Amino acid sequence: MNEDTARRSGSSGPPMPDERNAALMRRATYASVGVATILIVTKFIVWRMSGSVALLSSLLDSTLDVIASMISLFAVRHALTPADREHRFGHGKAEALAALGQAVFVGGAALLLIWEAAQKIFDPTPIEAEYWAVAVMVLSLSLTIALVRFQRRVSALTGSVAIAADSLHYVTDIMVNAGIVVGLLAVAVLDWRLLDPFIAIAVAAYLVHTAWQIARTSLDMLMDRELDDDKRKRIRELALAHPEVLAMHDLRTRSSGMHSFIQFHLELDGDISLTRSHHIADEVEKIIAAEFPGAEILIHQDPEGLDEARPDFA
């Protein structure tokens, strides 16, 4: 073969999600902002009544939820923008940037919470209106559970990393809010005042853990980390399953928002025509696209045994 050829699926950028998925993503971000706003108002009123630092921790978390959800709302709207001349790979990384911003906000809240709790340990003060505090936390639990169920459904259907990140810290909220309810009841019934700040510190630990999980996922996407080994192995299996593919090399993958990008070299019989090699690449692409819907696939055809420099990793 005198000429190398390459083929890219699609025309100018990654395929966009259908309107149903886009609408679901928007609804999930609106629901997140709405729930967090309701909880901020109710928690602030009852925190002023009770003085509970554990309730303050939940109030801070809900405040951060609004900020994070607003960031997610902006990111999702931007990520859904079609590829353009300046952004040929689309705008999917806006989601990763938003999720990284969430991680920063969550980590900052944890530090502030530790400071407030430490002051309460050395100066424990009685909590007022304990049962009002319990009531608002039960409301928080109910709304958060409903929101997380909806977000998980949307994330599973669309693959949105921003909504997945938003859902992740709301899952943490469920555990945290349940612990706060138990703690407030213990303070109200048994007068265990020190339990209130210690629960707040436990909340801070969960926030730090959540921030790290969100940041790690976001950085992986921003740094173009490869898809996981199982997916890469499956891509190889699908490509090599074609009877006319003799070998493949230089598999490279990455993700950007909801989109995946897959590129590799196929080794074919050097005596076949350019047209036939093109058809083989078409067939391999269709096989892979069937298992990785929405992925942009770039295939380069090489004659078998071509001596060329190749990356030193699998």
GUKOL-108177 format. One record per residue: x, y, z of N, C-alpha, C, O in turn; residue number from 1. Coordinates in steps of 0.05 Angstrom, whole numbers. Layout:
<kollos>
n_X  n_Y  n_Z  ca_X  ca_Y  ca_Z  c_X  c_Y  c_Z  o_X  o_Y  o_Z  i
X  Y  Z  X  Y  Z  X  Y  Z  X  Y  Z  NUM .
...
</kollos>
This chain:
<kollos>
n_X  n_Y  n_Z  ca_X  ca_Y  ca_Z  c_X  c_Y  c_Z  o_X  o_Y  o_Z  i
17  -24  0  0  0  0  18  25  0  36  27  17  1 .
13  44  -19  29  67  -22  20  91  -5  34  111  -3  2 .
-5  88  6  -16  111  20  -30  102  46  -47  84  46  3 .
-22  115  68  -36  110  93  -62  125  93  -64  147  82  4 .
-82  113  106  -108  126  107  -118  126  136  -111  108  151  5 .
-133  146  142  -145  147  168  -174  155  165  -182  168  146  6 .
-190  145  184  -218  151  182  -229  159  209  -224  146  229  7 .
-245  180  210  -258  189  235  -288  186  232  -300  194  212  8 .
-300  173  252  -329  171  252  -341  198  259  -330  213  275  9 .
-364  205  246  -376  231  250  -362  251  232  -343  245  218  10 .
-372  276  233  -363  296  214  -346  317  228  -323  322  219  11 .
-355  330  249  -340  353  259  -336  352  289  -325  371  300  12 .
-346  332  303  -343  331  332  -358  308  343  -371  293  329  13 .
-357  305  370  -371  283  383  -401  286  380  -411  308  379  14 .
-415  263  378  -444  264  376  -457  275  400  -447  271  423  15 .
-478  290  396  -492  302  419  -513  283  430  -524  267  414  16 .
-519  285  456  -541  268  467  -567  276  455  -571  299  446  17 .
-586  257  454  -613  264  443  -627  283  462  -619  288  485  18 .
-648  294  452  -662  316  466  -673  305  493  -675  320  513  19 .
-681  280  494  -692  269  519  -671  269  541  -676  277  563  20 .
-647  260  534  -625  260  554  -617  288  562  -613  294  586  21 .
-616  307  543  -610  334  549  -630  346  568  -623  360  587  22 .
-656  340  563  -677  350  581  -675  339  609  -679  353  629  23 .
-668  313  610  -665  300  637  -642  313  652  -645  318  676  24 .
-620  319  639  -597  331  652  -605  359  663  -597  366  685  25 .
-619  374  647  -628  401  656  -647  398  681  -644  413  700  26 .
-665  379  679  -684  376  702  -669  368  727  -676  377  749  27 .
-649  351  724  -634  342  748  -619  366  761  -619  368  786  28 .
-608  384  745  -594  407  756  -615  426  769  -609  438  790  29 .
-638  430  756  -658  448  768  -668  436  795  -672  450  814  30 .
-673  409  795  -682  396  820  -662  399  842  -669  404  865  31 .
-636  397  835  -615  399  855  -615  427  867  -613  430  892  32 .
-616  447  851  -616  475  860  -641  480  878  -639  493  899  33 .
-664  470  869  -689  475  883  -689  462  911  -696  475  931  34 .
-680  437  912  -679  423  938  -660  436  957  -667  441  980  35 .
-636  443  948  -616  456  965  -626  483  975  -620  490  998  36 .
-640  498  959  -650  524  967  -671  521  989  -670  536  1009  37 .
-689  502  986  -709  497  1007  -696  490  1033  -704  500  1054  38 .
-676  473  1032  -663  463  1056  -647  486  1070  -646  487  1094  39 .
-635  503  1054  -620  525  1066  -638  543  1083  -632  550  1106  40 .
-661  550  1072  -680  568  1086  -689  555  1112  -689  568  1133  41 .
-698  530  1111  -709  517  1135  -686  512  1155  -691  516  1179  42 .
-663  503  1146  -641  498  1165  -631  523  1179  -625  523  1202  43 .
-630  545  1163  -621  570  1175  -640  580  1197  -631  588  1219  44 .
-666  578  1192  -685  586  1212  -682  570  1238  -681  581  1260  45 .
-681  543  1235  -680  526  1258  -652  527  1271  -651  524  1296  46 .
-631  531  1256  -605  534  1269  -604  559  1287  -593  558  1308  47 .
-617  581  1278  -618  605  1294  -634  600  1320  -628  612  1340  48 .
-654  583  1318  -670  576  1341  -655  558  1360  -658  561  1385  49 .
-639  539  1350  -628  518  1366  -599  522  1374  -591  515  1397  50 .
-583  535  1357  -554  538  1363  -538  513  1359  -515  513  1367  51 .
-549  493  1347  -535  467  1343  -513  470  1322  -518  478  1299  52 .
-488  463  1330  -466  463  1310  -469  441  1290  -459  443  1268  53 .
-481  418  1298  -486  397  1279  -505  406  1257  -502  400  1234  54 .
-526  421  1266  -545  432  1246  -531  453  1229  -537  455  1205  55 .
-513  469  1241  -498  488  1226  -481  474  1205  -479  484  1182  56 .
-470  451  1211  -454  436  1192  -472  428  1168  -463  429  1145  57 .
-496  420  1174  -514  412  1152  -523  437  1136  -526  435  1112  58 .
-526  459  1150  -533  484  1136  -510  492  1117  -515  500  1094  59 .
-486  491  1126  -463  497  1109  -462  479  1085  -456  487  1063  60 .
-467  453  1090  -466  434  1068  -488  440  1047  -483  439  1023  61 .
-512  447  1057  -533  454  1038  -527  480  1023  -533  482  999  62 .
-514  499  1036  -505  524  1022  -486  517  1000  -488  528  978  63 .
-467  500  1006  -448  491  986  -462  476  964  -454  477  940  64 .
-483  461  971  -498  446  951  -510  465  930  -510  459  906  65 .
-520  488  940  -532  507  921  -510  518  902  -514  519  878  66 .
-487  525  914  -465  536  898  -456  515  878  -453  520  854  67 .
-452  490  888  -443  468  870  -464  462  849  -456  457  826  68 .
-489  463  856  -510  456  837  -512  478  816  -518  472  792  69 .
-508  503  823  -508  525  804  -484  521  784  -487  526  760  70 .
-461  513  795  -438  508  778  -445  485  759  -439  486  735  71 .
-457  464  769  -465  441  753  -485  450  731  -483  441  708  72 .
-504  467  739  -524  477  719  -510  491  696  -516  486  673  73 .
-491  509  703  -476  523  682  -460  503  665  -459  505  641  74 .
-447  484  679  -429  465  664  -445  447  646  -437  443  623  75 .
-468  437  655  -485  420  638  -495  435  614  -494  425  591  76 .
-504  460  618  -513  476  595  -490  480  575  -495  479  551  77 .
-466  485  585  -443  490  568  -435  464  554  -428  464  530  78 .
-435  442  569  -426  416  558  -445  407  536  -436  392  518  79 .
-470  415  537  -489  407  516  -487  423  491  -500  417  471  80 .
-470  444  491  -465  460  467  -451  443  446  -431  430  453  81 .
-461  443  422  -448  427  401  -419  435  396  -411  458  402  82 .
-403  417  385  -376  424  377  -376  446  357  -394  448  340  83 .
-356  464  359  -354  486  340  -325  488  330  -309  471  335  84 .
-320  509  315  -294  511  302  -271  513  322  -249  502  317  85 .
-276  526  344  -254  529  365  -253  505  384  -233  501  397  86 .
-274  489  385  -276  466  403  -285  442  388  -308  433  391  87 .
-268  431  372  -275  409  354  -282  383  369  -296  366  359  88 .
-272  381  394  -278  357  410  -302  362  429  -308  346  447  89 .
-316  384  425  -339  390  441  -332  405  466  -309  415  469  90 .
-351  408  485  -347  424  509  -350  407  534  -356  417  556  91 .
-346  380  532  -352  362  554  -335  367  579  -344  360  601  92 .
-311  378  575  -294  381  599  -304  403  618  -294  406  640  93 .
-323  418  609  -336  438  627  -347  424  651  -347  435  673  94 .
-357  399  647  -368  384  670  -346  378  690  -351  379  714  95 .
-323  370  680  -301  363  698  -291  387  714  -285  385  737  96 .
-290  410  700  -283  435  714  -303  442  736  -295  451  758  97 .
-329  438  730  -349  444  750  -347  425  774  -349  433  797  98 .
-342  399  768  -339  380  790  -315  386  807  -316  383  831  99 .
-293  395  794  -269  403  809  -275  427  827  -266  429  850  100 .
-291  446  817  -299  469  833  -316  460  857  -313  471  879  101 .
-333  440  853  -348  429  875  -330  418  897  -334  422  921  102 .
-309  404  888  -291  391  908  -277  413  925  -274  409  949  103 .
-270  435  912  -257  457  927  -277  468  948  -269  473  971  104 .
-302  473  940  -322  484  958  -327  464  982  -328  473  1005  105 .
-329  439  975  -334  419  996  -311  417  1016  -315  416  1040  106 .
-286  417  1006  -263  417  1023  -261  441  1041  -254  439  1064  107 .
-267  464  1030  -268  489  1046  -288  488  1068  -283  497  1091  108 .
-312  477  1062  -333  474  1083  -323  456  1105  -330  461  1128  109 .
-309  435  1099  -299  416  1119  -281  430  1139  -283  426  1163  110 .
-263  447  1129  -244  461  1146  -259  481  1164  -253  483  1188  111 .
-278  495  1153  -294  514  1169  -310  499  1191  -312  509  1213  112 .
-320  477  1184  -336  461  1203  -319  450  1226  -328  450  1249  113 .
-295  442  1220  -277  432  1241  -271  454  1261  -270  450  1285  114 .
-267  479  1250  -261  502  1268  -285  507  1286  -282  511  1310  115 .
-309  507  1275  -333  513  1291  -337  491  1312  -344  496  1335  116 .
-333  466  1305  -337  443  1323  -317  444  1346  -324  438  1369  117 .
-292  451  1340  -271  453  1360  -279  473  1381  -274  469  1405  118 .
-290  496  1373  -298  516  1392  -321  505  1410  -321  511  1434  119 .
-339  490  1399  -361  478  1415  -351  457  1435  -362  454  1456  120 .
-329  443  1428  -319  423  1446  -308  436  1471  -312  426  1493  121 .
-295  458  1468  -283  472  1492  -304  490  1506  -299  499  1528  122 .
-326  496  1492  -346  512  1505  -374  502  1497  -388  515  1482  123 .
-381  478  1508  -407  466  1501  -430  482  1512  -432  488  1536  124 .
-448  490  1494  -471  505  1502  -497  489  1497  -497  472  1479  125 .
-518  494  1512  -542  478  1509  -555  484  1482  -553  506  1471  126 .
-570  464  1471  -584  467  1446  -613  473  1452  -625  459  1469  127 .
-624  493  1439  -653  499  1442  -669  488  1418  -658  482  1397  128 .
-694  485  1422  -713  476  1401  -703  451  1387  -702  449  1363  129 .
-695  431  1404  -682  407  1393  -701  392  1373  -693  382  1353  130 .
-727  391  1381  -745  375  1364  -751  389  1338  -757  376  1318  131 .
-750  416  1337  -752  430  1312  -728  423  1294  -731  420  1270  132 .
-705  422  1307  -681  414  1292  -683  386  1280  -675  381  1257  133 .
-694  368  1296  -698  340  1287  -717  340  1263  -713  326  1243  134 .
-739  356  1265  -759  357  1244  -748  366  1218  -753  355  1197  135 .
-731  387  1219  -720  398  1194  -700  379  1182  -697  377  1158  136 .
-686  363  1199  -667  343  1189  -682  320  1176  -672  309  1156  137 .
-705  312  1187  -721  291  1174  -731  301  1147  -731  285  1128  138 .
-740  326  1145  -748  338  1120  -724  337  1100  -728  330  1077  139 .
-700  344  1110  -677  344  1093  -671  316  1082  -664  312  1059  140 .
-673  296  1100  -669  268  1091  -688  260  1069  -680  248  1049  141 .
-714  266  1073  -734  258  1054  -729  270  1026  -730  256  1006  142 .
-724  296  1026  -720  310  1000  -694  300  987  -693  297  962  143 .
-673  296  1003  -647  287  992  -649  259  980  -638  254  958  144 .
-663  241  993  -666  214  983  -680  215  956  -672  201  937  145 .
-702  230  954  -716  232  929  -699  244  907  -699  235  884  146 .
-683  264  914  -665  277  894  -644  258  884  -639  256  860  147 .
-632  243  902  -610  224  895  -621  202  876  -607  195  857  148 .
-645  192  882  -656  172  864  -660  182  836  -654  168  816  149 .
-669  207  834  -673  219  808  -646  224  794  -643  219  770  150 .
-626  235  809  -600  240  797  -586  215  788  -574  215  766  151 .
-589  193  803  -576  168  795  -589  158  769  -574  147  751  152 .
-614  161  766  -628  152  741  -618  168  718  -612  158  696  153 .
-616  195  721  -606  212  700  -577  207  693  -570  205  669  154 .
-561  203  713  -532  197  709  -528  171  694  -511  169  676  155 .
-544  151  701  -542  125  688  -550  127  658  -539  113  641  156 .
-570  143  652  -580  146  625  -561  163  608  -558  158  584  157 .
-549  184  620  -534  203  604  -504  201  607  -489  210  589  158 .
-494  189  629  -465  188  633  -453  214  642  -429  218  641  159 .
-470  233  651  -460  260  659  -443  258  685  -453  249  705  160 .
-418  267  683  -400  267  706  -407  289  726  -403  285  750  161 .
-418  311  716  -426  333  734  -449  325  752  -449  330  776  162 .
-469  312  740  -492  303  755  -484  280  774  -494  278  796  163 .
-466  263  764  -456  241  782  -441  253  806  -445  243  828  164 .
-425  274  802  -411  286  824  -431  299  843  -428  297  868  165 .
-452  313  832  -472  325  849  -486  304  865  -492  308  889  166 .
-493  281  853  -507  260  867  -489  248  889  -499  240  910  167 .
-463  246  883  -445  234  903  -445  249  929  -446  236  950  168 .
-443  275  928  -443  289  954  -471  290  967  -473  294  991  169 .
-492  287  951  -519  285  963  -522  258  977  -536  256  997  170 .
-509  237  966  -510  211  980  -496  213  1007  -506  203  1027  171 .
-474  228  1008  -460  233  1033  -479  249  1052  -479  243  1076  172 .
-494  267  1041  -513  283  1057  -533  265  1071  -540  270  1095  173 .
-542  244  1058  -561  226  1070  -549  213  1095  -562  212  1116  174 .
-525  203  1093  -511  190  1116  -507  211  1138  -511  206  1162  175 .
-498  234  1130  -492  256  1149  -518  264  1164  -518  267  1188  176 .
-539  269  1149  -564  278  1161  -576  258  1180  -587  265  1200  177 .
-573  232  1173  -583  211  1191  -567  212  1217  -579  209  1238  178 .
-541  215  1215  -525  217  1239  -532  241  1256  -532  240  1281  179 .
-538  264  1243  -545  288  1258  -572  284  1272  -575  294  1295  180 .
-591  271  1259  -616  265  1273  -612  249  1298  -623  255  1319  181 .
-595  228  1296  -589  212  1320  -576  229  1342  -583  227  1365  182 .
-557  245  1333  -543  262  1352  -561  282  1366  -559  287  1390  183 .
-579  295  1351  -597  315  1362  -616  302  1382  -623  313  1403  184 .
-625  277  1375  -643  263  1394  -628  256  1420  -639  258  1442  185 .
-603  249  1417  -587  242  1441  -583  267  1458  -583  265  1483  186 .
-578  290  1446  -575  315  1461  -601  322  1474  -601  330  1498  187 .
-623  319  1460  -649  327  1471  -658  309  1494  -668  318  1514  188 .
-653  282  1491  -663  263  1511  -643  259  1534  -651  258  1557  189 .
-617  257  1527  -596  250  1547  -578  273  1555  -561  271  1572  190 .
-582  296  1541  -565  320  1547  -536  315  1542  -519  325  1557  191 .
-529  300  1521  -501  295  1514  -492  318  1496  -492  315  1471  192 .
-484  340  1508  -478  364  1492  -453  360  1474  -452  371  1452  193 .
-434  345  1484  -409  341  1468  -414  325  1443  -398  325  1424  194 .
-436  310  1442  -441  294  1418  -446  312  1394  -440  304  1371  195 .
-457  335  1399  -464  353  1377  -438  361  1361  -438  358  1337  196 .
-417  372  1374  -393  379  1358  -378  355  1347  -366  357  1326  197 .
-379  332  1361  -366  308  1351  -379  298  1325  -366  288  1307  198 .
-406  300  1324  -420  293  1299  -412  312  1277  -408  304  1254  199 .
-409  338  1284  -400  358  1264  -373  351  1253  -368  354  1229  200 .
-355  341  1270  -328  333  1261  -330  309  1242  -316  307  1222  201 .
-348  290  1250  -352  267  1232  -362  276  1205  -355  264  1184  202 .
-380  295  1205  -390  306  1179  -367  318  1163  -365  313  1139  203 .
-349  332  1177  -326  344  1163  -309  322  1150  -299  326  1128  204 .
-305  300  1164  -289  278  1153  -302  267  1128  -288  261  1108  205 .
-329  264  1128  -343  255  1104  -340  274  1081  -337  267  1058  206 .
-341  300  1088  -338  321  1067  -311  319  1054  -308  322  1029  207 .
-290  315  1070  -263  313  1059  -261  289  1040  -250  290  1018  208 .
-273  266  1049  -273  242  1032  -287  247  1006  -278  239  985  209 .
-311  260  1008  -326  266  984  -311  284  965  -311  280  941  210 .
-298  305  976  -283  324  960  -261  309  944  -256  315  921  211 .
-247  291  958  -226  276  945  -236  259  922  -224  258  901  212 .
-259  245  926  -270  228  905  -278  245  881  -272  237  858  213 .
-291  268  885  -299  285  863  -275  296  849  -274  296  824  214 .
-255  305  864  -231  317  852  -216  296  835  -206  303  813  215 .
-213  272  845  -198  251  831  -212  245  804  -198  242  784  216 .
-238  242  804  -253  236  779  -249  259  759  -245  255  736  217 .
-251  284  769  -249  307  752  -221  310  740  -218  315  716  218 .
-201  306  756  -173  308  746  -167  286  726  -152  291  707  219 .
-178  262  730  -174  241  711  -185  249  683  -172  244  663  220 .
-208  262  683  -219  271  657  -203  294  645  -197  294  621  221 .
-196  313  662  -181  336  652  -153  329  642  -142  341  624  222 .
-141  308  654  -115  299  646  -116  277  624  -96  264  618  223 .
-139  272  613  -143  253  592  -134  225  600  -121  211  585  224 .
-142  216  624  -136  190  633  -150  169  615  -172  173  606  225 .
-136  147  610  -148  126  594  -173  114  606  -176  115  631  226 .
-190  104  590  -213  88  600  -203  65  616  -180  57  613  227 .
-219  53  633  -210  32  650  -201  7  634  -209  4  611  228 .
-185  -10  646  -172  -32  632  -193  -51  620  -188  -62  598  229 .
-215  -55  633  -235  -74  622  -246  -63  596  -251  -78  577  230 .
-251  -37  594  -261  -25  569  -240  -26  547  -247  -32  524  231 .
-215  -21  554  -194  -22  534  -191  -51  523  -187  -55  500  232 .
-192  -70  542  -190  -98  534  -213  -105  515  -209  -120  495  233 .
-237  -95  521  -260  -102  505  -257  -89  477  -265  -102  457  234 .
-247  -65  475  -243  -52  449  -224  -69  432  -228  -73  408  235 .
-202  -79  445  -183  -96  430  -197  -121  420  -194  -129  397  236 .
-213  -134  437  -226  -158  429  -245  -153  406  -246  -170  387  237 .
-260  -132  406  -278  -125  385  -264  -120  359  -272  -130  337  238 .
-242  -105  360  -227  -99  336  -214  -124  324  -215  -128  299  239 .
-202  -141  341  -189  -165  331  -208  -187  323  -199  -207  310  240 .
-233  -184  329  -253  -205  322  -258  -204  292  -268  -224  281  241 .
-253  -182  279  -257  -181  250  -238  -200  236  -214  -199  241  242 .
-248  -217  218  -230  -237  206  -207  -226  189  -187  -240  185  243 .
-209  -201  179  -188  -190  162  -169  -172  178  -150  -162  166  244 .
-174  -169  204  -156  -153  220  -134  -172  231  -140  -191  244  245 .
-109  -166  224  -87  -183  232  -75  -176  259  -66  -193  274  246 .
-76  -150  266  -66  -141  292  -75  -112  296  -86  -99  277  247 .
-71  -101  319  -76  -73  324  -55  -63  344  -44  -78  360  248 .
-51  -37  344  -32  -25  363  -39  5  368  -56  16  354  249 .
-25  16  387  -28  45  394  -57  53  400  -67  72  390  250 .
-70  36  417  -97  43  426  -96  66  446  -81  65  466  251 .
-111  87  441  -112  110  459  -141  117  464  -157  118  445  252 .
-148  122  489  -175  128  496  -176  151  516  -156  156  530  253 .
-198  165  517  -202  186  537  -232  192  538  -247  183  521  254 .
-240  207  558  -268  215  560  -269  245  564  -251  258  574  255 .
-291  257  555  -296  286  559  -326  289  563  -341  288  544  256 .
-333  294  588  -362  296  594  -376  269  588  -367  248  598  257 .
-396  270  572  -411  246  565  -398  230  542  -407  208  536  258 .
-378  241  530  -367  230  506  -341  214  511  -325  222  529  259 .
-337  193  496  -312  178  497  -299  181  470  -312  183  449  260 .
-272  180  470  -257  182  445  -239  157  444  -224  152  463  261 .
-240  143  421  -224  119  418  -209  120  392  -221  126  371  262 .
-183  116  393  -167  115  368  -146  93  370  -135  88  391  263 .
-140  81  346  -121  60  346  -113  54  317  -125  64  298  264 .
-91  38  313  -82  30  287  -90  1  282  -86  -16  300  265 .
-101  -4  259  -107  -32  250  -85  -41  231  -77  -27  213  266 .
-76  -66  235  -56  -77  217  -71  -97  198  -84  -116  207  267 .
-69  -91  172  -84  -106  152  -64  -117  131  -41  -110  131  268 .
-74  -135  115  -58  -146  93  -49  -123  75  -65  -108  65  269 .
-23  -121  70  -12  -99  54  -19  -100  25  -15  -80  11  270 .
-30  -122  16  -36  -125  -13  -65  -118  -20  -72  -117  -43  271 .
-82  -113  1  -109  -106  -6  -111  -77  -15  -93  -61  -11  272 .
-133  -70  -28  -137  -43  -39  -143  -23  -17  -152  -30  5  273 .
-139  2  -24  -146  24  -5  -176  23  1  -184  27  24  274 .
-192  17  -20  -221  16  -15  -229  -6  4  -246  -2  21  275 .
-216  -29  1  -222  -52  19  -214  -45  48  -228  -52  66  276 .
-191  -33  51  -182  -26  78  -201  -6  91  -206  -7  115  277 .
-212  12  74  -232  31  84  -257  16  94  -268  23  115  278 .
-266  -3  78  -290  -18  86  -286  -34  112  -304  -36  128  279 .
-262  -45  115  -256  -60  139  -257  -42  163  -268  -49  184  280 .
-245  -18  161  -246  2  183  -275  9  189  -282  12  213  281 .
-292  12  169  -320  18  173  -333  -5  190  -348  1  209  282 .
-327  -29  182  -340  -52  196  -331  -54  225  -347  -59  243  283 .
-305  -50  229  -294  -50  257  -306  -28  273  -313  -32  297  284 .
-309  -4  261  -320  18  276  -349  13  284  -357  19  307  285 .
-365  1  266  -393  -5  273  -395  -25  296  -412  -23  313  286 .
-377  -44  296  -377  -64  317  -371  -51  344  -384  -57  364  287 .
-351  -34  345  -343  -20  370  -365  0  378  -372  2  402  288 .
-375  15  359  -396  35  365  -421  22  377  -435  35  393  289 .
-426  -3  369  -450  -16  380  -448  -20  410  -468  -20  425  290 .
-423  -24  420  -419  -29  449  -411  -3  463  -413  -1  488  291 .
-402  17  448  -394  43  460  -409  65  446  -397  81  431  292 .
-436  66  450  -452  86  435  -444  114  443  -438  120  466  293 .
-443  132  423  -436  159  429  -406  165  427  -398  188  428  294 .
-390  144  425  -361  148  424  -352  157  396  -364  150  376  295 .
-332  174  396  -320  182  370  -296  164  366  -278  162  383  296 .
-296  150  343  -276  129  338  -258  137  314  -268  144  292  297 .
-232  137  318  -213  144  297  -195  120  292  -182  110  310  298 .
-196  111  267  -181  86  260  -160  93  238  -167  105  218  299 .
-136  84  242  -115  87  222  -107  59  212  -102  41  228  300 .
-105  56  186  -98  30  175  -68  28  168  -58  46  155  301 .
-55  7  176  -27  2  170  -25  -26  156  -40  -44  162  302 .
-5  -29  138  1  -55  128  14  -72  150  30  -61  165  303 .
8  -97  151  18  -114  173  49  -114  172  62  -115  151  304 .
61  -113  197  90  -115  199  105  -90  192  129  -90  190  305 .
91  -67  189  104  -42  182  123  -34  205  114  -33  228  306 .
148  -29  199  167  -22  219  165  8  225  173  25  209  307 .
154  15  249  150  43  257  153  45  287  148  26  301  308 .
160  69  295  162  73  324  135  72  337  115  83  327  309 .
133  58  359  107  54  373  111  60  403  133  57  413  310 .
89  69  416  91  74  445  99  49  460  94  26  451  311 .
112  53  482  123  30  497  103  19  518  111  4  536  312 .
78  27  516  58  17  535  35  4  520  30  9  497  313 .
21  -13  535  -1  -28  522  -25  -9  516  -45  -18  505  314 .
</kollos>
